[in-house]
Amino acid sequence: PAFRLFQREFLLGYLPALAADWLQGPLLFQLLQSRGFLRSQIAALYSCGFASNVAFGLVSGVFVDRLGRKKSCVLSSGLCSVSCLLQLSRDFLALAAGRVLAGVGTSLLFSAFESWYIHEHLERHDFPAEWIPNTFSRVALWNSGLAVAAGLVAELVAEGLGLGPVAPFLVAIPFLALSGIFAGKNWDENYGKSRSCSKACGEGLRGLLSDPRVLLLGLVQALVESILLIFAFLWTPVLEPHGIPLGIAFSGFTAASAAGSALFRRGVTGRLRLQPL
């Protein structure tokens, strides 16, 4: 019972932030296009978000450990909220700043929350390490459902209610506020080991170069992520001229992704016992 209570408190803080993140995906291209920007300018704005995510990702672990993981979770919600508000602007620099903040906030979203949970699970509550996958399985299940729902909600508020492509970003703000307030009030603070950024990056680089298989795995993963980011930019201009509802299409993509993950898990753990190459 104590574990279930702790798990529920984590999910109540984490899931609203994930829902807000998904809400910002379906209509971003359409929003920037409605502001009158050229395709090249939209590509530059997307690149601002991707670049800030990558750049901050190099030091996010050290940053989160020093600042405090709970504070980092609250900061993530705050940065993403400001980013959503900046989408109301028609100024290119303001929108670029919004994409940079979104990149940093997303980097924190996918590092601080999980780091906080693992520390609390093992160090403060002393629960068995074997129970950690149970929590993250629940996160994955909920995350898939939230992704599908986000596309439907985005389509409803933007087209069904006629509020335009900025509406999903405004809908995301209450979810971010809920996540930040809940974590700030109900979670305990914890910290990681204090180390310099140069030392942390050096350790990571040595880890890559020490084993060719690790380097190869990193390169393959980078190529896969590159394909996904290119797809994230191109799918809207490809589908929009055909009159396909973008929110519905987004839900279809995320549902297919969830189905693929489920098939993979079934393939490697079921009767087939398939092995990843």
Salt bridges, closest charged atoms under 4 A:
ASP65 OD1 - ARG69 NH2 3.00
GLU120 OE2 - HIS119 ND1 3.94
GLU120 OE1 - ARG124 NE 2.63
ASP188 OD2 - ARG124 NE 3.85
GLU189 OE2 - LYS71 NZ 3.27
GLU203 OE1 - ARG195 NH1 3.16
ASP211 OD2 - ARG213 NH2 3.12
